[in-house]
Amino acid sequence: MRRHNTYKYPLLIGVLLLSGIIYTLSTKLHRQEDSGMAYSPLVTEIPVSTLAPTQTPTEANETFYIRGTSLQLGESEESVVRKLGAPGRIDDTEYDFDYYIYNNDYKRLAFIAIKDSSVVGFYSDSLDFSFYGIHSGDTIDVVNSAFGNSFSMSEVLTHTTNNYTVNVLMDKLDTQKVTGIYVFLNTVTMEEYTETVMRNIELIVFDLTNSARARNNEAVLSWSSSAALSARKHSINMSENNFFSHINPAGWTPEERIIAEGIYYLNFGENIIAGYDNALLSHHGWFNSADQRQYILNSDFRYLGVGFHYNSKSKYKTYITQNFYR
C-alpha cells in the first residue's frame, strides 16, 4: 500500500538557498516542472551575520560546557575521552581533523574535532550546551549580549576572533532561537573527500537528523542501507550529469528509484541539497526550510538512508540526498 507522498529540497549556490519543486504522488507521480505549481521562491542567500575579528576573550568565555563537563580548545584527546568517555565513532572528515562522535544520546549530540591529539573545534545542538554564555534555546538578544554586537536575525550568526570562529545556528523559521553552535580554530584547513569521508558524511547527516527529531520529541530513525544506496546513486547521478532535481535524466522518480532497491513503503519522502560547505550547514539549511523540516520531523517515518557525493568537476560539487520511509 502506498500513501500520499511529496518531495522537497533546498539548493545553495555558493551560499544561495533554493527551496525546491514539490512533487505530489498519489497512485501515480505527476511531474510539476512545467505546471508552475508549488514552486518556492529563491532566497537571495543563506542569511549569515558576521562580526569582524576581535581580540581573544577570556578563558572563561572559551570554555565549552557539554554533558555535565567542560572542554577547552587545545585540550588533549586523552582528557576529552576521560571526561566524555569513548566516542560512538571516530570519523575522518574532509578537514584536517577527525570528529569524535558522541551520539549515544541524541538530545545531547556532540562532535569534538581532534587534530594531533588535541581539540581544534566542536559542534553541538545538545539541549545542555553552553559556550560564551550562549545556550540552546537562547534568543538573539543573548547572542548579541555575549558578543557585544547587534546581529539581525539570520540562520547563522558568525563571530570571528584572532584564534577561532564561532558559528551560532538559529531557528529562523520558527522559534527564532539558538539551535546549535560550532567552533573551529582558524588554522583548520580542508583536505579531501575520500570514499571513507563521503560515507562518514552520510552518517553525520543521519546523526544530525536524529538529533533534530529527539529535540522535538519525535522517535529517532533507523538506518536503511537500501535507502542509502538509492540516495547515494541519485547524488552521484546529479553530480556526474550536472542536474539538480528529484527526477533523473532517465525520467526515474524517487518512488521508482527506491522500489528498485527492494523497498516497498507506506509513506516516503526525499530531500536533496547541493552546494553547501559541509554536513552541518546542509542539515541546518534543510531545517530552516518549511518543506524539508516536515520530512525531518515527520512522525510517520521509521527509516532513513543518506547518500553524499563530491565531484570537483560538477556544478555544485557537493550533493546530498535523504530518503525517508515507513
RADA-V486546 format. One line per field, one symbol per residue. phi: phi as a letter, one per 30 degrees, with the letter a starting at -180 (. if undefined). psi: psi as a letter, one per 40 degrees, with the letter a starting at -180 (. if undefined). Layout:
phi=???
psi=???
//
This chain:
phi=.ccebbbbacbccibdcbdddcccccdbdcdcecdidhcddddeaddbcbcdebdddddddddccahibbbbejddeededddcidddbbcdbdcdbcccccbdbddbdbccdbbhibdclabacedcdaaiicbeidddddddddcibbdcdbdbccbccdcabcccccdddbdibdcaabbbddddbdbbcdeddddddedddddddddddddchcddccdcddddddddddddddddchbbadcdediddeedddddciccbcbbabcbabjddadddddddddccedddedecddddbbbbbbcbcbdcddcicbbbcccab
psi=hiihiihiiihhhcfhhhhihhhhhbeihhhededeifhiihhdihhhhhhiiiihaidddehhhhfeaiiiheiidddddddeihidihhhieafiihhhgeeheefhhhhhhhffiheiiiifieeihheehiheiidddddddefagiihidhhhhhaddihhhhhigddcdfihdiiihiieehiibigidddddddddddddddddddddffihiiihhddddddddddddddddefigidhideehidddddddeehhidiiihiiiieididddddddddehdddddddehddidihhhhiihhdeidedhhhhhhii.
//
